[in-house]
Amino acid sequence: MSDTKQGGNNYIIPLSIIIAGALIAGAVFFSGEGSSSKNTVSNTGIRPTQVAPQPTGSTKSVAKVTSADHIKGSPNAPVKIVEYSDYECPFCKRFHSTMQQAIDEYGDSGQVAWVYRHFPLDSLHPKNARIVASAAECIAEQKGNDAFWEFTDGFFAVTPSNDRTDLTIVLPQLYNTLGVNQADIEACIASGKYAQHIQDNIDNAIATGGRGTPWSVIIAPNGDTFPLSGAQPYQSVKQLIEIALKAK
């Protein structure tokens, strides 16, 4: 259950319904070590998460949002949605469009900021996920935060997901579009410069209760935190944003 204050029954009831829906909506579980999951859609039509181990933790453990994060929207926005994502997760691809919709509605007004953190699932995407996360960080180093988001948007737009992306074709195309130096990016990836940063993101995702992707924590103005598990539809995200905006 999420870490929320008990003030205001009008918030608690809808929040309980939303969170229950998020948790029940059909996460994909491993039946045993080494087994694979099927990417199915639940009877409700809500996309589940892709599942990683260690489903314990508290959303209160979410690392503080700082200038070192990749933020879309105002860093001073009262509500921040911290998304822990895997570039090769099909549900993250779907949820990326949902978050773009949230920023279109709430970002320009400065109400909501989107914070992207890495949560590559090695058990599902051992070939590509960490490499793409490293590429994103190396691009941000070379060209800045806007280029990070352009790369992230571009990759999710073209990836078929589930480690089926041909990085030898897709990454050079994106590098060319962004105007980054391919040799420098490849050297940066090979150096492992951002390996610990990515692992720190993973560790924090697990500490907050993340067990699959996409996994998000919504931070309200008063510090309350709300879990958002899986590729929930936009209306569910919008309801949680409205609840968070009122939590003062």
Secondary structure as GFF3:
##gff-version 3
##sequence-region A 1 248
A	DSSP	alpha_helix	9	24	.	.	.	ID=ss1
A	DSSP	beta_strand	50	51	.	.	.	ID=ss2
A	DSSP	three_ten_helix	59	61	.	.	.	ID=ss3
A	DSSP	beta_strand	70	72	.	.	.	ID=ss4
A	DSSP	beta_strand	79	85	.	.	.	ID=ss5
A	DSSP	alpha_helix	90	106	.	.	.	ID=ss6
A	DSSP	beta_strand	112	118	.	.	.	ID=ss7
A	DSSP	alpha_helix	129	143	.	.	.	ID=ss8
A	DSSP	alpha_helix	145	158	.	.	.	ID=ss9
A	DSSP	alpha_helix	167	178	.	.	.	ID=ss10
A	DSSP	alpha_helix	182	191	.	.	.	ID=ss11
A	DSSP	alpha_helix	195	207	.	.	.	ID=ss12
A	DSSP	beta_strand	212	213	.	.	.	ID=ss13
A	DSSP	beta_strand	215	219	.	.	.	ID=ss14
A	DSSP	beta_strand	225	229	.	.	.	ID=ss15
A	DSSP	alpha_helix	234	246	.	.	.	ID=ss16
###
